[in-house]
Amino acid sequence: MLDAGHDQAAGLRRLMGRSALHLMAFPLSPRDAQASAWVGQVARTLHSLGSRALVIDASGGEVARALGVTRPARELMDLLSGAHRFDEVACVTREGVSLVRADAGLDAFVANGGAPQDLLRGFADLSHGFEVLLLAMPAGELASLTSPHSTVPVMVADAGPQGVQQAYAVIKQLSADFGYSQFALALRGAADPAQAMAVHARLADAARTFLNAGVSLAGWIPAVGGATAHAALERLAQSLLDTASTPVFRH
C-alpha cells in the first residue's frame, strides 16, 4: 500500500515469514509537552535495544522535536495522496528512528472514512522491516485508528497529583467515549518504587471504581537522571513492548 509497488523483497519475505509489527498507542494531552518528548525517548530506546521503530507523530510536532526533527518537508498527507513515496516523507534521526508527521494527513484519512486497519497494515508491509510502530496523538485521533478491544493505551504521567489527574482524564475519555478498558501507566519522576506503586494504586483504584477499567504499571523513571534513569527507561521500554503492544499482522 505505502511502498507503491517498490518492495522487491516481498516474495522472499513471504517464503521466509515475517513477524507482526508491534503497535504502541500513546494518547497525548495537549497540556503536557513533556509526555510527547518522553515518547520520543521511548522510540529511541526501543531502537537502541534492537527493535526498529517508526513513529507516527500527530502531536503537533512535539515528538518530532524531541527526536531532533524540526521542520519535515512533507507529512502523511503527501504519502496517502500518492504524491510522494514513504522514503520521501519519513524523516530518519541520527539514531535510525523513522518518523512521519501526521497532523493533517491523519485528519484527512479519518474524514474520508479510511479503514484504520488498512493504514496500519500499510506500515507493517513496508519493505523497511519496522518492528515497532508508535502512534503519538490526542486521544480522539488515537481512538479513530485503534481497537478498544485489543489496544492498551499507554498513559505517560508525572508522579505528582497534576500528572495523575491528567492521566485519569484521558483514561476517562477513552473509556467512557470509546470503550477502552485496559491501560498501562508509565510514571515519570517517582522517588522510589514505593512511591511509584502508591501512585499507581491510587490511579488504578479510581479507574476500576468509577470507570470499570484496568490500569497496569508498566514501569517508572526516577526523578534523578544519569545511568540509573537510563537503565529504568530501558526496562520500561521493554516492558511496554512485552505487555502493552498490539500485533499488526502483515499481508
N, C-alpha and C positions, 0 to 999 in steps of 0.2 A: 504493500500500500504506500509506504513512505519512501521506499527505495527507488521508486519509479522504474522498476524492472532492471535495475543495475546490479542485482545481487547474483554474481556469477557462481558463488559457492553454495547456493541454496540446495542444489541436488545432492552435493556431498553431505551437507548437514542432515538432510532427510534420511540418508543412508545410515549415518552415524548416530543420529539422535541428538537432541539439544534439550537441556533442562529449561524449566519455566523461568520467565522473568519474574523477579520478586518486587511487588509494588508496596511502597510505604506511603501512607497518607498523612500529611501534616496540615490540619486546619489551622490557619494563622489568623490571629486577631490584628486588625489594622492599628491597634493601640500598642502593639508590642513588637517593635522593630528588632529587638534583641533576639526574640524567638526565631525570626526569619534568618538572622545571622547565624544562629545556632544550627539551623537546618543545613546551612552551608558547611558548617564544621562536620556534621554527621556525614554528609556526602563525601567530603574529603577524607574522613577517617575510614569509611567503608571502602573507598577506592584504595587507600593505603593498605588495607587488610586483604586486598586481592579480589574485591567484588567490583567489577567495572560499573560505574554509576552514571546515570542520566538523570538530570533534574529538569522538571517542567515547572518553571517559575512564573506564577501568576500572583506574586506578592507585591506587585508594583516595583519590582527590581531590587528589593532588599536582599533576597537570597543571592541574586547575581552579584551585587556589590560586595557581599561577604566573601564571594569566591574570586573577587578581583575583576569581574566583568562589569564595566561601567556603561558602555554605550554600544550594545549589539546593533548591528546594522539592520538585521531582519528578525522576524519573530514567527510564531506558529502560523499566523495567517498566511504568510508567504509560502509556507510548506503545504498547507492544506489547499491553497488555491492552485497549486501546481506550478507557480511562477519560479520556484527555486527548489533544489534538492536539499536533503537533510544536511549534508556537509556544508552547504552554503548558508544555512540558517543557524545551525548549532555553533555555540562557542565552546572551545576547549581550553580549560585552565592549564596552567603550567604543570599541575599535578596530574592532569589527564582526565579530570571530571568534565563531562559534556553537559551543556545547559542550553535550554531553549526557553526564551521569554515567551509568555503565552497569554498576556492580559487581553489583548484584542482578539487573538485567534480563538481562545477558549470561549469567549462570549459569543463569537460568531458561530462556532461549532455547535454550541448548545442551542442558540436561537434558530439555527437551521434544522434542528431535530436530528442531528447526527447520532449514530449509535455509539455510546461510550466504549463498548467492548471492541468495536472496530478500530477506534483510535488507539486504545491500549495495545491491542494485538499488532497494530501497525508499528508501534515502537518495539514490541517484542520481536517482530520479524525482521527488523533492520539487520543488515549484514555486519554491523559493528560488534555484535556479541555482547550487548549490555546484559548485565546480570541483576542490577537493581535499578528500579525506576522510582524516583522520589517525586511525589506530587506536593507542591507547596503553594497553597492558595487559600482564600477565605472559605469558611465552612460551606456556604451555599454553593459555590462553584465546585468544591470537592464532592459534595453530595450529588452533583449532576454527572459525575464521572465514575463513581464507585458504588458498590452494592452495600447496603446496610447489613445484609445477611452474612457477608464474608469479610468485610473490611474492618480492621481495628485502627481507628484514627489515633494518632499519637499526639497527646497533649504535651506541649513544651511549656513548662511553668516555673517561675521563681518559687522558692520555698516560702516566701513571705505571704502574708494574708492577701495582698492585692493580686499576686500571681495566682494563688489558688482560686480566688473569686473569678478571675478572668477565665481560668480553665473550666470552672464549673459552668460559667455562662455559655461557653462553646459546647460543652457536653450537653447542656440542656437544649440548646438549639438543634444539635444534630439528633438528639434522642427524641425530642417532642415533635420536631417538624419533619424529620426524615426517617425515623425508625431505627437509628443505630443503637445497639445495646451493649457493645463491648468496646472498651477504650484502653489505651496504655498511657502511662504517665512517665514522662522524663523530667526529673526535677533538676533545676539549676540552683547552685548556691547553698545547698544544705551544709550544715556544720559537721555533721557526722551521720552514721547510719541510723542512729536512734531518731534524730530529727527527721530524716527522710521518711522513715517508716511511720512516724507520728503524723506528718503532713499527709502522706498517702492515706493513712487510716481515716482521717477526717474527711478528705475528699471522697474516698470510696464509700464511706458510710452515708454521706449526703446523697451521692448519686444512686446508691442502692435504695435508700429510704424514699426519696422523692421522685426518682426517675425510673426505678427498676432497671438500672444499668450497672454493669460491672466495670470496675477500673483496676487494672493490674499495675504494679510498679515495675517498669522496665529497668530502671536504674536511676542513679543520681550523680551529679557532678559537684564536687566540693567547692566552697567559696574561694579557697586559696588555689591559685594556678600552679603551673610547673608540672613536673613529671607525674605527680600524684593525680592531678586533674586530667592529664593526657591519658594515663592508664585507665582512669574511670570512664573517659569518653570512649575508649576502645571497647571496654566491656559493655558499655551501654549500646553502642552501635551494633555490636554482635548480638546482644540480647534482642534488640529491635528486629534484626534480620531473622532471628530464630523464632520469635514469638509474636511479632506484630506485622509481619509481611504477608501479602496475599499473592498466590501464584497467578500469573497471566500466561496461559499456555499459548505456544506459538502454533501457527497454522501448519 
